Amino acid sequence: QVQLVESGGGLVQPGGSLRLSCAAFGSIKNINVMGWYRQAPGKQRELVASITNGGSTNYEDSVKGRFTISRDNAKPTVYLQMNSLKPDDTAVYYCNRARVGVLLPWGQGTQVTVSS
């Protein structure tokens, strides 16, 4: 089964940028939709961005225009470029299958903290 390892998080000031990576140990080329999720303290995990094998993307309203999801099935890795970060973006970020199908086992996630 595919294992997912997220990285790239950290502490950043408001307005800053981070690029998250999700390395998949196993092929994701047969997983049509991959996504990035986040979970803030005391809140449910939410899907913030998704991408199909064909490159179609979808974003949650609060991140539109600031986040960009991409994938490289050859590596295989899924990325999340996050710009103009806000304190409300503070959360643990995870990647996984999105929208259809059974979720893969969750990775450990990567912590993103936006604070001055």
Rosetta blueprint (number, residue, H / E / L):
1 Q L
2 V L
3 Q E
4 L E
5 V E
6 E E
7 S E
8 G L
9 G L
10 G E
11 L E
12 V E
13 Q L
14 P L
15 G L
16 G L
17 S L
18 L E
19 R E
20 L E
21 S E
22 C E
23 A E
24 A E
25 F E
26 G L
27 S L
28 I L
29 K L
30 N L
31 I L
32 N L
33 V E
34 M E
35 G E
36 W E
37 Y E
38 R E
39 Q E
40 A L
41 P L
42 G L
43 K L
44 Q L
45 R L
46 E E
47 L E
48 V E
49 A E
50 S E
51 I E
52 T E
53 N L
54 G L
55 G L
56 S L
57 T E
58 N E
59 Y E
60 E L
61 D H
62 S H
63 V H
64 K L
65 G L
66 R L
67 F E
68 T E
69 I E
70 S E
71 R E
72 D E
73 N L
74 A L
75 K L
76 P L
77 T E
78 V E
79 Y E
80 L E
81 Q E
82 M E
83 N L
84 S L
85 L L
86 K L
87 P H
88 D H
89 D H
90 T L
91 A E
92 V E
93 Y E
94 Y E
95 C E
96 N E
97 R E
98 A L
99 R L
100 V L
101 G L
102 V L
103 L L
104 L L
105 P L
106 W L
107 G L
108 Q L
109 G L
110 T E
111 Q E
112 V E
113 T E
114 V E
115 S L
116 S L
